Amino acid sequence: MAQTMSVNEVLRHIRKASLFIEGITVSGGEATTQLPFVIALFSAIKADPQLQHLTCMVDSNGWLGETGWQKLLPVCDGVMLDFKAWDSAYHMQLTGRDNATIKRSILFLAKRGKLAELRLLVIPGQVDYLHHIEPLAAFITQLGRVPVRLNAFHAHGVYGEAKAWANATPEDVEQLAKELRKRGVDNLIYPALYL
């Protein structure tokens, strides 16, 4: 069940934990669909003497356009962005949308030093990273030293056709990591958990 909260209500919760945390991350669904709220929340944190030491991060699918990022970035410390497929048709098959906007978001954020992490979700038999390893690695390399998190898909808690997809194993993740490292992408973060 969704809960509606005001910025002040969220700030009250953050204040209670502020001595024990280094920052906050808004996530989703897709947090940027609530862009005015996120901007108001981050602005309030940055203006509050008790909270302004906290980092303000966004976990995103990258679907926000450049105008939206321009509004958000003055109060956002960084974005962790999911990149689910290289080829637009593959991305369309996985998500129902092409990935042109996502690629533009990645480049836009990296150029401004706000791409905190690029995330690749390893889904055996479903993603095309290895089929397009050369352009993928070249794309990642041009981003600079942005950390690349390799996440292992697991079907626990998913629904629809994805429930039948195979879980990613350490071997699946290592295969992608090996191919990326061969092409100069060595700033990799491995999954903390495999199910």
Legacy VTK file of the C-alpha trace (Angstrom):
# vtk DataFile Version 3.0
C-alpha trace
ASCII
DATASET POLYDATA
POINTS 195 float
0.000 0.000 0.000
1.428 3.358 -1.013
1.856 6.015 1.630
1.725 9.743 0.970
4.069 11.959 2.960
4.979 15.610 2.831
8.561 16.838 2.625
8.351 17.902 6.289
7.174 14.435 7.326
10.086 12.811 5.471
12.505 15.309 7.024
11.273 14.346 10.510
12.178 10.712 9.786
15.564 11.690 8.369
16.355 13.868 11.403
15.779 10.882 13.702
18.424 8.899 11.812
20.759 11.734 10.804
23.482 10.873 13.332
23.680 7.325 12.013
23.619 7.851 8.231
25.832 9.555 5.675
23.112 10.306 3.150
19.819 9.388 1.603
18.916 7.734 -1.666
15.514 8.076 -3.267
14.486 4.989 -5.140
11.344 3.548 -6.560
9.733 2.388 -8.787
11.295 5.358 -10.460
11.886 8.275 -8.092
12.227 10.847 -10.877
8.528 10.425 -11.727
8.063 12.464 -8.522
10.614 15.069 -9.603
9.097 18.154 -7.898
8.941 16.253 -4.603
12.527 14.968 -4.920
13.813 18.468 -5.719
11.905 19.918 -2.770
13.203 17.197 -0.437
16.834 17.543 -1.527
16.598 21.347 -1.382
15.235 21.156 2.161
18.050 18.805 3.221
20.718 21.065 1.705
19.199 24.100 3.495
18.870 22.436 6.916
21.932 22.925 9.188
21.221 19.594 10.922
20.965 17.662 7.633
23.118 19.467 5.077
26.040 17.066 5.662
23.970 14.249 4.134
24.471 13.251 0.520
21.375 13.223 -1.661
21.394 10.444 -4.262
18.935 9.103 -6.825
18.530 5.502 -7.937
17.179 5.779 -11.491
16.380 4.000 -14.725
17.673 7.055 -16.617
14.405 7.847 -18.325
14.407 11.485 -17.165
15.145 13.970 -19.940
17.877 16.604 -19.905
15.554 19.379 -18.701
14.606 17.293 -15.678
18.231 16.484 -14.866
19.125 20.177 -15.126
16.475 20.956 -12.506
17.589 18.143 -10.195
21.388 18.295 -10.367
21.898 21.505 -8.344
20.618 19.681 -5.248
21.639 16.106 -6.163
25.046 14.668 -5.262
24.867 11.726 -7.630
22.810 9.241 -9.619
23.043 5.466 -9.653
21.673 4.478 -13.033
20.521 1.103 -14.369
21.487 0.203 -17.944
19.599 -2.960 -18.846
20.651 -3.588 -22.471
22.923 -2.137 -25.137
20.711 -2.654 -28.169
17.562 -0.568 -28.253
15.427 -3.481 -29.518
16.674 -5.692 -26.671
15.934 -2.923 -24.218
12.453 -2.546 -25.704
11.881 -6.280 -25.239
12.958 -6.128 -21.589
11.336 -2.865 -20.512
8.833 -1.749 -23.171
10.969 1.319 -24.051
14.018 1.975 -26.162
17.206 3.105 -24.470
18.156 6.256 -26.409
17.050 8.544 -23.563
18.920 6.375 -21.059
22.165 6.552 -23.043
21.776 10.341 -23.250
21.163 10.497 -19.489
24.286 8.449 -18.790
26.449 10.721 -20.932
24.832 13.889 -19.547
25.376 12.824 -15.925
28.924 11.553 -16.481
29.963 14.786 -18.200
28.802 16.724 -15.133
30.408 14.390 -12.600
27.042 13.225 -11.280
27.005 9.598 -12.478
27.868 7.910 -9.186
27.416 4.385 -10.483
26.402 2.614 -13.680
24.584 -0.659 -13.037
24.443 -3.629 -15.372
21.930 -6.334 -14.494
23.194 -9.774 -15.474
20.219 -11.902 -16.560
21.332 -15.158 -18.214
19.802 -15.522 -21.674
17.984 -12.175 -21.458
20.537 -9.366 -21.769
22.778 -8.554 -24.711
25.904 -7.172 -23.039
28.197 -9.927 -24.333
26.782 -9.688 -27.876
27.707 -5.996 -27.947
30.737 -6.037 -25.670
32.907 -3.825 -27.908
30.519 -0.846 -28.158
29.383 -1.335 -24.552
32.941 -1.240 -23.222
33.803 1.762 -25.422
30.694 3.575 -24.130
31.601 2.843 -20.499
35.247 3.840 -21.012
34.283 7.291 -22.273
32.449 7.925 -18.982
35.707 8.153 -17.033
36.239 6.324 -13.744
32.554 5.757 -13.017
32.094 2.590 -10.940
30.247 -0.162 -12.802
28.154 -2.380 -10.549
27.379 -5.828 -11.880
24.111 -6.949 -10.338
23.037 -10.587 -10.417
19.408 -11.141 -11.390
17.358 -13.382 -9.151
13.741 -14.318 -9.713
12.787 -14.014 -6.045
9.922 -11.524 -5.759
9.499 -10.898 -9.491
6.348 -11.604 -11.452
5.258 -12.244 -15.009
7.577 -13.909 -17.489
10.656 -12.856 -15.504
9.668 -15.334 -12.786
10.826 -18.125 -15.137
14.196 -16.527 -15.960
17.360 -18.141 -14.653
19.122 -16.615 -11.672
22.567 -15.199 -12.403
25.449 -17.199 -10.994
28.912 -15.978 -10.010
30.129 -17.549 -13.266
27.630 -15.503 -15.313
28.791 -12.295 -13.655
32.473 -13.208 -13.995
32.070 -13.878 -17.722
30.834 -10.310 -18.268
33.449 -8.889 -15.881
36.256 -10.722 -17.705
35.159 -9.367 -21.096
34.836 -5.834 -19.749
38.252 -5.981 -18.053
39.835 -7.178 -21.332
38.588 -3.933 -22.866
39.838 -1.639 -20.114
36.757 -1.467 -17.881
38.240 -2.418 -14.518
36.306 -0.271 -12.061
33.844 -3.101 -11.392
31.784 -3.791 -8.284
30.605 -7.371 -7.874
27.285 -8.501 -6.384
27.180 -8.814 -2.653
24.546 -11.518 -2.892
23.573 -14.406 -5.140
20.304 -16.283 -4.600
LINES 1 196
195 0 1 2 3 4 5 6 7 8 9 10 11 12 13 14 15 16 17 18 19 20 21 22 23 24 25 26 27 28 29 30 31 32 33 34 35 36 37 38 39 40 41 42 43 44 45 46 47 48 49 50 51 52 53 54 55 56 57 58 59 60 61 62 63 64 65 66 67 68 69 70 71 72 73 74 75 76 77 78 79 80 81 82 83 84 85 86 87 88 89 90 91 92 93 94 95 96 97 98 99 100 101 102 103 104 105 106 107 108 109 110 111 112 113 114 115 116 117 118 119 120 121 122 123 124 125 126 127 128 129 130 131 132 133 134 135 136 137 138 139 140 141 142 143 144 145 146 147 148 149 150 151 152 153 154 155 156 157 158 159 160 161 162 163 164 165 166 167 168 169 170 171 172 173 174 175 176 177 178 179 180 181 182 183 184 185 186 187 188 189 190 191 192 193 194
